Amino acid sequence: MSVDVEVEQTGTDKRVAAILVSLALAVNNAGAYALSIIAARLLAPSAFGELSSLLAVLVIGVVPAMGLQTVVALRVARKPQDSGTLLALGLTTSAIVATIGLILAPVLVFVLHLDSAVPALLLAVTLGPLTLLGLFHGLLQGGGRFALLAGLMSLEGVGKVGGSLIGLLIGGDATGALAGTAIGSYLVIICGWLLCGRPRPRKAGWHAGEVLHAAQAMLALVLLVNLDLVLARHTLPASEAGEYALGAIVTKIAYWLPQAVGVLVLPRFANGDDRRRILPVALAVCAALDAVVLFVSLGFGSRLLSFIGGSGYAASTMPVWPFALAGSMLALVQILLFSRLAAGDRRVTVLMWATVVVETVLVTTWLHSSAAQVVTVAACCAGALALSGAVLEFRSRR
């Protein structure tokens, strides 16, 4: 009887954890979508394209946070870790990332054709706290404290997205939005430190190479999620790039909709037997969720653009379903990447970086005469990568 009760409670706990994390991610992502929709309606297409490309670069810039979270979550899931030691690693990583961001700010001004360096500098300042936030996520995720993790995710949405909205409404441009993002992010890391028990930094006892490897793998993934938007900003006319930024919202919806699946299964992937059993289920759930987005985009077509961005995009004929397809494929790629990172397989990283190179070369040298061409390249590259990752996973089980 006691065993049955324990199993039932465990199953209930998992369902509650899934609901809490899903709700937190939904709130967080809904805030991000609201920011994009409000910005699309308040700003001219060229200004909206500028803000969207900057936010896409910000997502790329917090990749070390994702690598840090993945490594910490897997380590904590395998055996208890000294949170003070991990905090020291997180502080060091965040300082390095912020410094690199400041150094590369002039490059960002050139690539994105910015009129001022201020937005690029604000973006660099924001990278520090967002990187450290990845540590707190990893501590809670690896320890199975999903209720607290959901709370921190919700606070992140309120602080980061809320700050961006306030800055956008006050400043009326990308500079104001990023200033609000920076302020909100610093407030969130204070909350994360409190939720994780106020750890004190102690000298790191293990090499940071593991974080570097995970970070470069996650960087390849995040580049693929956002690369087409940055390339569109660089190769297409400003007005068409703004239209593309609106379509990219559909990509983000498809990519982020199954995110709770990855959050919940990553600690389970630390155990090889659990990983092999859970991975097919996780992929099936992701595919089922994203099928909804794909069918909606096929059914409504370009009318979705006017619904998201307003009447100014009513005349658009840009296809929407390739954006949904690209995001769906990348959601599957993420689950496969988590599985391979947990198994210590570095071949998947080579595949992902090869895909980044192929997409960049195709768009910059050949297929950039229209928004439809750019998104088609992105969708095909994502699909090929998902298929390659599945083959790699299958071969590892033989």
C-alpha positions in Angstrom: 0.0 0.0 0.0 2.8 2.4 0.9 4.5 1.8 -2.4 1.4 2.5 -4.4 0.8 5.7 -2.5 4.4 6.8 -3.1 4.1 6.1 -6.8 0.8 8.0 -7.0 2.3 11.0 -5.2 5.3 11.0 -7.5 3.0 11.0 -10.5 1.0 13.8 -9.0 4.1 15.8 -8.2 5.3 15.4 -11.8 1.9 16.6 -13.2 1.9 19.6 -10.8 5.5 20.4 -11.8 4.6 20.3 -15.5 1.6 22.6 -14.9 3.6 25.1 -12.9 6.5 25.2 -15.3 4.2 25.4 -18.3 2.2 28.3 -16.7 5.4 30.1 -15.8 6.8 29.7 -19.4 3.4 30.7 -20.8 3.4 33.9 -18.7 7.0 34.7 -19.6 6.6 34.0 -23.3 3.2 35.8 -23.4 5.0 38.8 -22.0 7.6 38.6 -24.7 5.0 38.3 -27.4 3.1 41.2 -26.0 6.3 43.3 -26.1 6.7 42.4 -29.8 3.0 43.2 -30.6 3.0 46.5 -28.7 6.4 47.5 -30.3 5.0 46.5 -33.8 2.1 48.8 -33.2 4.0 51.7 -31.6 7.0 51.8 -33.9 7.5 52.3 -37.6 8.5 49.1 -39.4 12.2 50.1 -39.6 12.3 51.0 -35.9 10.5 47.7 -35.0 13.0 45.8 -37.1 15.9 47.5 -35.2 14.4 46.6 -31.8 13.6 43.0 -32.9 17.1 42.5 -34.2 18.6 43.9 -30.9 16.4 41.6 -28.8 17.4 38.7 -31.0 21.1 39.5 -30.4 20.3 39.7 -26.7 18.9 36.2 -26.8 22.1 35.0 -28.5 24.2 36.9 -25.9 22.6 35.0 -23.0 23.7 31.6 -24.5 26.4 31.2 -21.8 23.6 31.4 -19.3 21.8 28.5 -21.0 25.1 26.5 -21.1 25.6 27.3 -17.4 22.1 26.2 -16.6 22.4 22.9 -18.5 25.7 21.9 -16.9 24.6 22.9 -13.4 21.2 21.2 -13.7 22.8 17.9 -14.9 25.5 18.0 -12.2 23.0 18.7 -9.4 20.7 16.0 -10.7 23.5 13.4 -10.6 24.8 14.3 -7.1 24.6 17.2 -4.6 26.8 20.2 -5.4 28.3 23.0 -3.4 26.1 26.0 -4.4 28.8 28.4 -3.2 31.3 26.9 -5.7 28.7 27.0 -8.5 27.9 30.7 -7.6 31.6 31.6 -8.0 31.6 30.0 -11.4 28.4 31.8 -12.3 29.8 35.2 -11.3 33.0 34.7 -13.3 31.0 33.6 -16.4 28.7 36.6 -16.2 31.6 39.0 -15.8 33.3 37.5 -18.9 30.1 37.7 -21.0 29.4 41.3 -20.1 33.0 42.3 -20.9 32.8 40.6 -24.3 29.5 42.3 -25.0 31.1 45.7 -24.3 34.0 45.0 -26.6 31.8 43.9 -29.4 29.3 46.8 -29.2 30.9 48.7 -32.1 30.6 45.6 -34.3 26.9 45.4 -33.4 26.4 49.0 -34.4 27.9 48.3 -37.9 26.1 45.0 -38.5 22.6 46.2 -37.5 23.1 49.7 -39.0 22.3 51.4 -35.7 22.3 55.2 -35.5 23.8 55.2 -32.0 26.0 53.0 -29.8 23.8 53.4 -26.7 21.4 50.5 -27.4 24.4 48.2 -28.0 26.0 49.3 -24.8 22.8 48.8 -22.8 22.5 45.3 -24.3 26.0 44.5 -23.1 25.2 45.7 -19.6 22.1 43.5 -19.5 24.1 40.3 -20.4 25.8 40.1 -16.9 22.7 39.6 -14.8 20.9 37.4 -17.4 24.0 35.1 -17.5 24.0 34.8 -13.7 20.3 34.0 -13.8 21.1 30.8 -15.7 23.0 29.6 -12.6 19.9 30.0 -10.4 17.7 28.3 -12.9 20.1 25.4 -13.0 20.3 25.0 -9.2 16.5 24.8 -9.0 16.0 22.7 -12.1 18.7 20.1 -11.2 17.3 19.9 -7.6 13.8 19.2 -8.9 12.5 22.3 -7.2 10.2 23.1 -10.0 7.7 25.2 -8.0 10.5 27.7 -7.1 11.8 27.5 -10.6 8.4 28.4 -12.0 8.3 31.3 -9.6 11.7 32.6 -10.7 10.7 32.2 -14.4 7.5 34.3 -13.7 9.6 36.9 -11.9 11.9 37.0 -14.9 9.1 37.7 -17.2 7.7 40.5 -15.0 11.2 42.0 -14.5 12.7 41.7 -17.9 9.7 42.0 -20.2 7.9 44.4 -17.9 11.0 46.6 -17.7 11.2 46.6 -21.5 7.6 47.6 -21.9 7.9 50.5 -19.4 11.1 51.6 -21.1 9.5 51.4 -24.6 6.4 53.4 -23.4 8.6 56.1 -21.8 11.4 56.3 -24.3 9.5 55.4 -27.4 12.5 53.6 -29.1 14.9 50.7 -28.8 17.1 52.6 -26.3 14.3 53.1 -23.8 13.2 49.4 -24.1 16.7 48.1 -23.5 17.2 50.4 -20.6 14.1 49.0 -19.0 15.4 45.5 -19.7 18.6 46.1 -17.9 17.0 47.5 -14.8 14.5 44.7 -14.6 17.2 42.0 -15.1 19.2 43.3 -12.1 16.1 43.1 -9.9 15.4 39.5 -11.0 18.9 38.2 -10.1 18.4 39.5 -6.5 15.2 37.4 -6.4 17.0 34.4 -7.8 19.7 34.6 -5.2 17.1 34.7 -2.4 15.2 31.8 -3.8 18.4 29.7 -4.0 19.1 30.2 -0.3 21.4 33.2 -0.5 24.6 31.2 -1.3 28.0 32.7 -0.7 30.6 32.4 -3.5 33.5 30.1 -2.8 36.5 29.1 -5.0 35.4 27.0 -7.9 36.6 23.4 -7.6 36.1 22.2 -11.2 37.1 23.4 -14.6 34.9 25.7 -16.6 35.5 23.8 -19.9 32.3 21.8 -19.4 30.3 25.0 -19.3 32.1 26.3 -22.4 31.2 23.2 -24.4 27.6 23.3 -23.3 27.5 27.0 -24.1 28.8 26.6 -27.6 26.3 23.9 -28.3 23.5 26.1 -27.0 24.9 29.1 -28.9 24.5 27.1 -32.1 20.9 26.4 -31.2 20.1 30.0 -30.3 21.8 31.2 -33.4 19.6 29.0 -35.5 16.5 30.3 -33.7 17.4 33.9 -34.3 19.9 33.9 -37.1 17.3 34.3 -39.9 16.0 37.4 -38.3 19.4 39.0 -38.0 20.3 38.0 -41.6 17.0 39.4 -42.8 17.7 42.7 -41.1 21.1 42.7 -42.8 20.1 41.7 -46.3 16.5 42.8 -46.8 15.2 46.4 -47.2 14.2 48.0 -43.8 10.4 47.7 -44.4 10.6 44.1 -45.5 12.9 43.3 -42.6 10.2 44.7 -40.3 7.6 42.5 -41.9 10.0 39.5 -41.5 10.4 40.3 -37.8 6.6 40.0 -37.4 6.7 36.6 -39.1 9.5 35.5 -36.8 7.1 35.9 -33.9 5.4 32.8 -35.2 8.7 31.0 -35.2 9.2 31.9 -31.6 5.7 30.7 -30.7 6.4 27.3 -32.3 9.8 27.1 -30.6 8.8 28.1 -27.1 5.4 26.4 -26.9 7.0 23.0 -25.9 9.7 24.5 -23.7 8.3 23.1 -20.5 9.0 19.6 -21.9 12.8 20.4 -22.1 12.8 21.9 -18.6 11.3 18.9 -17.0 13.1 16.1 -18.8 16.7 17.6 -18.7 17.4 16.4 -15.1 16.0 13.0 -16.1 18.4 12.8 -19.0 21.3 12.7 -16.4 20.5 9.0 -16.0 21.2 7.0 -19.2 18.3 4.5 -18.8 15.8 7.3 -18.1 17.1 9.2 -21.0 16.6 6.4 -23.5 13.1 5.7 -22.2 11.9 9.3 -22.0 13.4 10.9 -25.1 10.8 9.4 -27.6 7.9 10.6 -25.4 9.4 14.1 -25.1 9.8 14.3 -28.9 6.2 13.1 -29.5 4.8 15.7 -27.1 6.8 18.5 -28.7 5.6 17.4 -32.2 2.0 17.3 -31.1 2.1 20.8 -29.5 3.7 22.3 -32.5 1.3 20.7 -34.9 -1.3 23.1 -33.6 0.8 26.1 -34.5 1.5 24.7 -37.9 -2.1 24.0 -38.7 -3.2 27.5 -37.5 -0.6 29.1 -39.7 -1.7 27.1 -42.7 -5.3 27.9 -42.1 -5.0 31.6 -41.5 -2.0 32.4 -43.7 -0.8 36.0 -44.0 -3.9 37.1 -42.1 -1.9 36.3 -38.9 0.5 39.1 -39.7 -2.3 41.7 -39.6 -3.7 40.1 -36.5 -0.3 40.4 -34.7 1.0 43.6 -36.2 -2.1 45.6 -37.0 -3.7 46.9 -40.2 -0.4 48.2 -41.5 0.4 44.6 -42.5 -3.0 43.7 -44.0 -1.6 43.8 -47.6 1.3 41.4 -46.8 1.4 38.2 -48.9 4.4 36.7 -47.1 3.8 33.0 -46.2 3.6 32.3 -42.5 3.7 28.5 -42.3 7.4 28.2 -43.0 8.0 30.3 -39.9 5.9 27.8 -37.9 7.7 24.9 -39.5 11.2 26.3 -38.7 10.2 26.8 -35.0 8.7 23.3 -34.7 11.9 21.7 -36.1 14.1 23.7 -33.7 12.0 22.6 -30.8 12.8 19.0 -31.7 16.4 19.9 -32.1 16.6 21.3 -28.6 15.3 18.0 -27.0 17.8 16.0 -29.1 20.6 18.4 -28.1 19.8 18.0 -24.4 19.9 14.2 -24.8 23.3 14.3 -26.5 24.8 16.8 -24.0 23.7 14.6 -21.1 25.4 11.6 -22.8 28.6 13.6 -23.3 28.3 13.3 -27.1 30.1 16.2 -28.9 29.2 15.1 -32.4 25.9 16.9 -32.2 27.7 20.2 -31.7 29.5 19.8 -34.9 26.3 19.1 -36.7 24.7 22.3 -35.3 27.6 24.5 -36.1 27.7 23.1 -39.7 24.0 24.0 -40.0 24.7 27.6 -38.8 27.4 28.0 -41.5 25.2 26.5 -44.2 22.3 28.8 -43.4 24.5 31.9 -43.2 26.2 31.2 -46.5 23.0 30.4 -48.3 21.3 33.6 -47.2 24.2 36.1 -47.5 25.4 34.9 -50.8 22.4 33.6 -52.7 18.9 33.3 -51.3 18.0 36.8 -50.0 15.9 38.4 -52.7 12.7 38.1 -50.6 11.5 37.3 -47.1 10.0 34.0 -48.4 13.5 32.9 -49.5 15.1 33.7 -46.2 12.5 31.8 -44.1 12.5 28.9 -46.5 16.3 28.5 -46.0 15.8 28.6 -42.2 13.0 26.0 -42.3 15.0 23.6 -44.5 18.1 23.9 -42.4 16.2 23.3 -39.2 14.5 20.3 -40.6 17.7 18.7 -41.9 19.3 19.3 -38.5 16.4 17.6 -36.7 16.7 14.6 -39.0 20.4 14.4 -38.5 20.1 14.6 -34.8 17.5 11.8 -34.8 19.9 9.6 -36.8 22.7 10.3 -34.4 20.5 9.4 -31.5 19.4 6.2 -33.1 23.0 5.1 -33.9 24.1 5.8 -30.4 21.6 3.1 -29.1 22.8 0.3 -31.3 
